[in-house]
């Protein structure tokens, strides 16, 4: 059973305790439905670990979206965000390069271009900790499961659906969608994906759950 944590301070202490004395590189995998705050949490952890003197890099999964051109060619543009709209093999190869301490470019996703940028974050190979985050990094499905074998610590982040809906609506508005387009995207793709992500995941080491009354 996973350890359940509600407080960021408690989570940070647990992570620091795990990282101290561990061989580098230490890989942390953070999964969860869209808009649960995974990216915000990951970026905060990276900033705080760096501030504490632990060289840490953020490696989000979103950079492994298939390009819009690839999605159009496969008839998958309307399903963008679903598990089969990511390049799982490329993600696995990149995670393995982290463990091998290779220098390379980690791709990132641009919410302005709505496409991945191949030369996103430069990995030097000398970092102590890598924090990777994304909807499917703890998926039970192959080949995703192979990548998770490299994680030294896995976290699943969740929050109530009513909070997810409002965050998703705000996110889609910011990306230029109309109210009707945003609601259609939420109902057609985002919320169904949230159920799949929750139900078809490996057992995480830590469940970080944001309560509605917090």
N, C-alpha and C positions, 0 to 999 in steps of 0.2 A: 504493500500500500504506500502511496506517496505521502510525503510530509506536507501538511496543509499550512500555508503561511498567508496571512492577510496584511501584514505590515511590511513596508519597504525596508525599514531599518532592520527588522528581523531577517529578511531575505538577504540583505547585504552582509550581515554578520555571518550567516550560514555560508554564503559564497566565499567570503574572505577566509573563513576557517577551512573550507575545502581546498582553496587555491594554495594557501600557505603550506609549504613543504611538498607540494605535488610537483611532479616533473613537468617541464614545459615542452610543448605548448599544452595548455589546459583549454579544452573546447567546451563551451556552454551552448546548448541548443534550446531555444525558446520557441514554443509552438502555441497555437491558439486560433480561434476564429478571427475573421477580419474585424478590426476596430475594437479589439479588447485592450489595446494599449501596449501591445508587444514591442513595437518600435520605440515608443517613448520609454518603456522600461529598459529595453536593451541599451538605448543611448545613455540613459542615466547611469546604468551600471558601468558602462564603458568609461564615462566621464569620472565617476567616483573611484573606480579602480586605478585609472591613470593618475588621478589626484593623489592617491595613496602610494604612488610609486610603482604600480604594477603595469607594465606596458601592455596595453589592451587595444584591440581593434574590433570595430563593428563590421560584421559580414552578413548583411541581410539577404534573404532568399529572393526578394523581389527582382533582383537583377537578372534572374534566370527565367523571367517571363519570355515566352516566344515573342518575336517581334510582331507588330501588326501585319506586316507583309506575310509572315509565316502563317499567322492565324487566318488571314483572308484566303490564303492558298489552300488551307485545310478546312475552310468553312467553320472556323471556331471563334470568330471575332465576338459573337454574341455570348459565348461562354467564357470570355476572358476572366481569369481568376480561379477557374476550376482547376483541379489537379492536373488534368491532361493538357493544360495550356502553359505548362512550365517545362523547361528542358531539364528533366531529372538527372539524366546521365551527366550533363555538364556540371550540375550542382554537386553530384557525388565526386566527380573528378576534382573539383575545386576544394572540397572538404579534405580530400586525401592529400592535396598539395599543402593545405594548412598543416596537417600532421607531419608531412615530410619537411616542413620548414622551407619550402620553396619561395623565392621572390616571384610575384606575378600580380596582374591586375585583377581585382575582384569587381565584377560588374555591379552597377546599381541601376535602379529604375527611376526614370524621370516622370514625375506627375505633370510636368508641363508638356513634354513631348509625347507622353503616354507610350513610351518605348524604353527598352533597356539601353544603357550606355556601357559598352564593353570596358573602356578604360575608366573605371569608376574610382575605386580606392586602391592605392598601392600597398601591397603586402610586402614587407621587407623580409619576412621569414625569421625575424629576431624577436617578435612579440612574445610575451609570456602567456597571454590569454586571448582567445578569439571568441566573440559572442555572435553566434549566428541565429537568425530569427526569421520565422515565416509560418504561414498557415500549415504547411505540410511537412515540416522538418521532423516530426515524430509520427508520420503516417506509418501504418502497418503495411501499406502496399509496397511492393517492390517496383522500382529499385530504390525508393526513398529509404526503406528500412536499412539498407546497406550503409547509407551516410550516417545514420544515427549511431551505428556501432562505434563511431569515432568520438562521440560525445563523452566527456568525463562527468558531465552533470546535465540533466535535462529538466526543463521547466515547462509546465503548461499553464497558460494565462487565460482566465475566463472571467466573464461578467454577465449579468442578466441581459436577456434579449431586448428589453425595453431601452436599455442604455445603448446596446449595439445599434439598434435602429436609428436612434437620434444621431449617434456619431457617424454612421454610414451616410445618413441624409446630408449632414454637414459636409462630409468629405466629398460626396458627389456634386453638391452645389459648388464647392470650391473648384472642382475640376471642370466646371462649365455645363453640367447637366441641368436640365429643367426639373421642376418638381416632379412631373409625371415620369420623366426618364429616370430620375433617381429612385423613385418608388418602384418602378418596374425592375430596375437592376437589383434592388434590395430583395424583392420578392422572388425574382426569377433565379438569381445567382447567389447573392450574399448569405441570406438566411438558410437556404438549403445547404450551402457549403459549410456553414457553421455546424449544422447537425452532423454532416459527414466527418468533419474535422474532429468533433467531440467523440463520435461513436467508433471511428476507425483509426484510433491512435494507439501507440504503445503506452505502457504504463510509465508515467514520468516519475522522476525522483522527487520533484516538488510541484505541488499544485498551488499557484498563486491566484487567489480568487478575490475579486473586487466585489464587495457586497453593496447592494443598492443603498443601504443606510449608512455607509461609511463617508 
